[in-house]
Amino acid sequence: MSVLLSDVVSGSAVGLRGRLWRLSAAELRAAAIEASAEILRLEAVRVAVVDELSLRPDDQVIASRGVGCWLAANTMLQVRDGKKIAALGAALRPFPAVTARFDVGDCSFDHAVLIVAFCESPPKGMPDEALPRCVDLLLAAASGVEATTTKVRNVIATLERVFESDEIPPAEDIDRNELRIASTLNGRVVVRGDFDALTGEMLLSALSNLTMPTPAPDGTPDSRSAAKRTADGFTELIRRYLDCAKTGTDGGQRPHVNVHINARDLAEHRDCAAAPSPDGVGVAVSDLDVGHMPWLGPLSVSQTRLLGCDCFLSTVLLDDHGAPLDAKPGKRLVSAEQRVALIARDKGCAFPGCTCVPAWTDAHHIRHWANGGPTVMNNLVLLCRSHHRLMHRKSGFVGKWEIRIGADNKPWFIPPPSIDPGQHPRPANTTFKT
């Protein structure tokens, strides 16, 4: 490999495109292969380092709800990707053969995930002594440049068929059921599921009438694809469930679609929301005319107004800083009205860097009720269970975070000296949720 080609692989990509013309096609191919091998090497290094950190977490990792969240908060990774890295590191520990192949770069991250998942949940009819041979077969399918995810999955499917037991057929095994729902970078949602046959039958039966082609009034055939009809039917199924079912409570409220927006932004004319402030500087980011959903964040004002045409409208009075005013402070338990106001203010767990949604949070008394702390807005903050425990001195955590309500009537967090020797106050985690 020439000196220039070596610089391409080991150096920065800044300005690289303007120098690549000097390489031949063969050198470009070699650079692409070498860079790919380097990525696999660094991926294995990162998994090993993150796994070791998870075994010896310090205050920063504990405060971040685990090493995966900490990694995402300090890199450009998404939280789900940080958690996947941490999870693979932990999953590899009992399987040294898979770890060794992954560490030398002969098995990709995704293939390692598939293999350890099989090892952790092997077919029910497979004897323990058969696992090493099965691992060898899986690693053979996952190794080399000809390895593909399809080949690995085919080996897994074959092994599941070979060791199929008489107890529960795979099509009826509800322990294998999985449903993953994740938001994408552009704000959409990806749904992936794997269900037993009975659950699948119920789902298909429920969708059957909602996904049939529907001709237009003039007889024109339905132009929607089968996938689009299924998506429309699934949306209608969820809408009917939320409107009619006995859904119980979720985080103190009946689960439904909740959208928060300023009253002036909900008005008929958009100009009222975009009007500049008296000093001529303009509106703040938090004042822009968008709605906010607790789970998925921003929603356009036009879609919010569409929902507002047929909804239950709750009003929360805000001060000049956008913080909700108080109501009914006399009880220890947070009232439904106060929780609505807390969600409008904190939009989920308020701890800096946390992305937990409102339904998974508790209302925490900044000054404990037992110590005379009242149940008022300026003594309450939404925290997820992990950060709630942290505020009550989580086991193994050296420092102590403090919460104060600032002049803006919103919570501010002061880290312990072990994290920030200067103990500079940090704003609540609402900036990324507006």
N, C-alpha and C positions, 0 to 999 in steps of 0.2 A: 504494500500500500504506500503510495507516494506521500511526501510530507504534506502536500496540499490536501490530499484526501484525509489524512490523519487529522488535520486542523478542522476539516468539515465535521467530523464525527465528534471530536472532543471540545470544539470551540462553541462560541455563541452563534445564534441564528441571525443576530443583528447584522445587516448588510450582506448576508450570505447569498441571497438571490442574485446579487449583482456580480458574484464571483463564480457561480456554478457553471457559467458558460465555458470555463477553462477545462472542465472535466469532460472526459469522453463518456459515451453511454455506458461502457463497461464499468467505469469508475463511479458513475452515478448509481448503478445497480449495487455495486459493492458498498457504497456509502449508505444506501437505504437498508441493506441487510445488516451492516455493522451497527447502525443507529437503532434498529429494531432489537438486536441482541443487547445493546446497552440499556434500552428501556426495560427489557426483561430482568437484567441484572439489578438495576436500581429499584425496580418494583419489589424484588425479593429482599433487597436491603431495607426498604421502607417497611415492609411487613414485619421483618425480624425486629427492627428498632421499635416500632409501635407496639409489638407484642411484649417486648421487654419492659417498655414504659408502662404498659397496662398492669404488669406484675409489681411494679414499684412506682405507683402514681404519687406525684407531689401535689401541693396545694392547687396549682393551676389546672392540673388534669381533673382533680376532684371537683373543683368549682365549675368545670365545663361539662359535667354530667357524663364523664367517661372520656377515654382517650380518643375515641372516634370523633366525638364532637369537638374536642380540643384541636385535633388535627385539622378539621374543617374550618375552625375559627381562625387558624393561623396559616392557612394555605388558601388556594383558590378552589379547593374541593368542595363539593356539596356534602351536607351532613350524612346523607345516605351512603356516599362513597367512602367517607371517613369511617363509618361504622362497618362497612364491608371489609375494609382493610384490617380493622381491629378484630373482626369476627374470624377472618381467615387465619390470622396469626394464632388465635386461641385454638381454632379447629385443627391446625396442623400439628399441635404438640403431641397428641397420642399416635401420630402416624409418621414415623421417621422416614419411611421409604418415600412417601409423597413429599415430605419436606425436603429431602435430599435432592430429588429431581427438580423441585421448584427452585431451590436455592442456586442450582447450577444453570438455570435458565432454560431447561429442557421441558418445561411445562408452564403454560401461560397461567395468568391469574384466574381467568374464568374457568379453565379446565381443572385447576386445582380446587376451585370451589365445588365443581360438580363431583369430583372424586371424593373429597372429604364428606360431602353430603351423603353420598352413597355409603361410605364407611360408617358414618354416624347412624344411619337408618337403613341397614341392609335388609334384603328380603326376609320375611319372617321364616321362610323355610330353609334359609342358608345356615349351615353349621358354622361355628366359630372358626374351625380349622380351615375353612375354605376361603376366609377373608384375604390372607396374603396372596393366594393365587389370583383372586379377583382383582386385587390392587395391581398386580403385575399386568394383567390384561388391560386394565384401564390406563395405566401409565404408558403401555405400548401404543394404545390408540391416541394418547394425548401428546406423544413425543415426536419430535422431528418436524420438518417443514411441511409434511403432508398431513399433519394432525388438523382435524377440524372438529368443531363442536358437534356436528352431525355424527361423526364417527364415534365420539365419546358417548353421546346419548344412545346410539345404537347398541354399543357394548353394554351400557347400563340396562337398556330394555331387554337385551338377550339374557343377561344374568338374572333379572327379575323373573323372566319367563322360566329359566332353568330351575330356579329355586322356589318356584311358586308352591305355596303350601296348600293343604286342604282346609285350613282354618277360615281365612277370609280372602276371597279373590281380590286382586288389586282394584277392580272396578267397584267394589263395595267397601273398601277400606277408607273410612272417614278420617283416620289419623293422617292420611296423606293430603288431605284437603288444604289448599293454600289459596290466598287471595292477596295480591299486592296492589296497592294503589299509591301512585307517586305523581307528584307534579313535575312538569317539564320546565325547561328554562324559559319557554315562551308563555308560561302560565296555563297550559293545558294539562290534562290529567291522563295518565296511562294506567290501564287496568289489566292485570294478568292474573288468571286464576286456574286452578287445577282441582276439580271436584270429583267426588264419587258419582256413580251412574244415577243414583236416586236424586241427589241434589241437582245434577244436570238435567234430569227429566223434569223436576219441578220448575227449574228456571226456564227451560224451553217451553213448557206448558204455559207458564205465566206470560211469556213473550209471544206465544204463537199468534194470538189474535191481534197483538199490537204491532207485529212486524209484517203483516200481510200487505202485498202491493195494493195501493189504493188509487184507482183511476181518478182523474180530474172530473169535475162536473160535466165537461163536454165529451167525456169518454176517452180522453188522451191517456195512454198507459202511464203508470207510475214510473218516473225517470230515475228514481233513487236506486242505488245499488243495494244488494242484499246486506252489506255491512252497514250502509247508512240507515236502512230500515231497522236493523237490529239496534243500532245506537239510539235512534229516535224512540223505539219501543222501550228500551231500557230507561231512558229519561222519563218517559211517561209512567213507567212502572214505579220508579222512585217517587215521582210527584204524587201518585195516587196513594202510596204507602204513607208518606208524610202528612198528607191531607186527612186520611181516614183511619190509620191504624192507631192502636193503643201503644204508643212508643215509650212510655215511661219517662224517666228524667235522665238527663245527661249533663253533668256538671251543674246541677241545680235547676236546669231548665228542660222543658220538653224539646227533644231534638227536632229542629226544623232548619230551614235556610235562614240565616241571620245576616243582614247587611247593615253596616253602620255608615252614615253619611251626614254631613252638616245639613241643617234644615235649609239654609240659603242655597246649597248646591242641589237640593231636591226640588227647588222651585222651577217654574216653567222656563225661565230664561237663563241660559248659560252665562250671559254677560255678568250677572250678579255675582257669580262665583269667581270670575276672572278679573274683577275690578281691582285696581291697584289700591294699596294702603294709603292713608292720608299723607305719609311722608314721601310717597312716590316711589318707594323702593320696590313695591310689588308684593304679591302674596307669598307666604312661606310654603315650603313643600307640603307641610301637613295641612295646608288650607286649600290645596288644589282640588278641583271638582271631580273627585273619584270616590266610589264607594269602597268599603272594605269588608271582606268576608273573613270570619275567624279562621277557617281552614286554609284557604287559598289566596288570601290577600286582596290586591286591588281588583276593582270591578268598575268598568266605565260608567260614567254618570247616566248615559242613555239607557244602559241595561238596568241600572239601579232604579231609574224612573219607571221603566217597564214593570219591574217587580212591585214598585210602589203603587201601581194602579189597583192591585188586588192583594192587600196584605193587612196584617195586624201591625199598627204603627205605635211604637212606644217612644215617648219623648224623654230625653235626658237633658237637663239644663246644664250648660257649660259656662265657665267663667271666661275672662279675656284670654287666658292661656290655653283654652281648650280642655281644662280639667273639669270633670263633673262636679256639680254642687251636691251637698249632702242631703240625705233623707233618712228619717227614722233611725236615729243613732242609739236608741236605748237598749238594744238587746246584744247578747254576746254573739249569737249566730247572725251571720250576714243575711239580710233580707233579700228577696228576689229582686227588688228595686235597686238595692245597693250593688248586687252582683251585675245587673245590667249596666249600671254606671261604671263599675270597675272594668268590665269588658270593653266599654267604650273608651276608657282612658288607657288601659294597659295593653289591650288587644292580645292577651295571652300572658305567658310567663314574662314578668317584667325584668328578670335578671339579665344583665348584659350578655349578649351573645346567644341567648336561649330562643329556640323557635317553637316551643311547645304551645299548642293551641288552647283557647279558653276552656274547652270542655275537659281538659286534663289538668286543670289548675285548682288550687285551693286559695281561699282568701286568708291571708296571713296578717295577724295583728303585729304591727311594727313594734309597738309597746304592748307586751303581753296582757291579755285580759286579766289574768291573775294578779298582775302588778298595777292594776288600775287603768289599763289602756282601754279607751272607749271604742265602740264599734262605729267609727265615723270614717268618712272617706280619707281624711288626712292621717289616719292610723291604720289603713288597710292597703294591701298590695296583692296582686295575683302572682302566685308562684307555683311552678310545677312541683310534683311530689319530691323530686330529687333536690331541688333548691329550697323547698320548704324544710326538708330535713337538715339541709346545710345550715340554714339560719338557726336551727335548734341544736347546733353543734354536732354535726355528723361525726360518727366515730372515725378516728384516724386523721381528721382534719385539724391542722395546727392553728391556723389563724381564725379570725372571726370577721365576717362581713357585717357592716352596719347599713341600715337603710334610713334615709332622712327624706322628708318631703321638702322640696325646694321652693323657692319663691314663685315658681311656675305652677305650684300645687300638683306636681308630679313627683314620683319617687326617684331618688338618686341613691346609688350604691357606692359605698366606700370600702375598697378592698383592704385586707389585712396587710401588714408590712411584708409578710413573706411573699406576696404577689406584687405589691407596689410599695416600695419603701416610703415614697412620698404620700401615699394614701390619697391620691387625687380622686375626687368624686366622679363617678361614671353615670351617665344618664340611663334611664330605664330603656329596655330594648323595645322601643316603639318606632324608632326611625325606620327600621327595615320592614315594618308591618303596615305602613300607611299607604 
